[in-house]
Amino acid sequence: MKRTIESFVIVGVTREGKKFRPSDWGDRLCGIMSAFGADNRMRYSPYVRPGCTLKGDKTVIVDARIHDVEPLAYNFLVNFAKDNNLQVESIDPDEAAV
């Protein structure tokens, strides 16, 4: 069975409806996917960035293009959501692109 590579949003709410902790989980997750730029400042990846829902829930937006750059990073993000029983929503690739 082949997994479809798609852009998605990890929502900081479990499938049972409980808020995921710690509250800065999204910043931490995006932080491990970040890198130093030419100006020696840490920058979020253009493919993994924090966000929030209209209800104020923290989210992480994952652009499917990260799979082309680093498949292991994409798989890590998919498994992070699955292992922590978090809600995941598929999004249109154009919505994920910056």
C-alpha positions, -999 to +999 in steps of 0.1 A: +000+000+000+015+033-011+009+064+011-003+095-007+020+125-002-001+156+006+000+189+024-017+188+058-023+206+090-016+191+124-041+205+149-031+207+186-062+188+196-064+150+201-090+129+182-109+128+216-110+166+217-084+173+244-060+202+239-024+189+233+003+200+257+027+216+262+011+248+248+042+257+227+043+223+210+039+238+175+068+262+179+089+234+192+080+211+163+087+239+138+119+247+156+134+213+150+126+217+113+143+251+111+178+261+100+202+290+103+202+314+074+231+333+058+226+360+085+231+334+113+195+338+124+172+308+129+145+306+103+115+283+101+114+260+072+092+273+043+076+238+044+068+235+081+053+265+099+031+273+129-004+285+126-037+285+144-074+277+138-102+302+140-110+286+174-075+295+186-061+259+185-024+258+177-015+241+144+015+232+123+011+235+085+031+209+065+038+215+028+040+182+009+071+196-009+092+188+021+089+152+011+109+160-021+136+177+000+137+153+029+113+123+030+124+114+065+113+148+078+079+144+062+075+109+077+086+122+111+058+148+110+032+123+099+043+099+127+044+127+153+007+134+146-002+097+146+018+089+177+002+118+197-033+110+184-036+145+170-062+157+145-049+160+109-066+179+081-056+176+045-052+209+027-049+221-009-012+223-020-018+259-030-029+268+005+002+253+020+026+272-003+038+306+008 
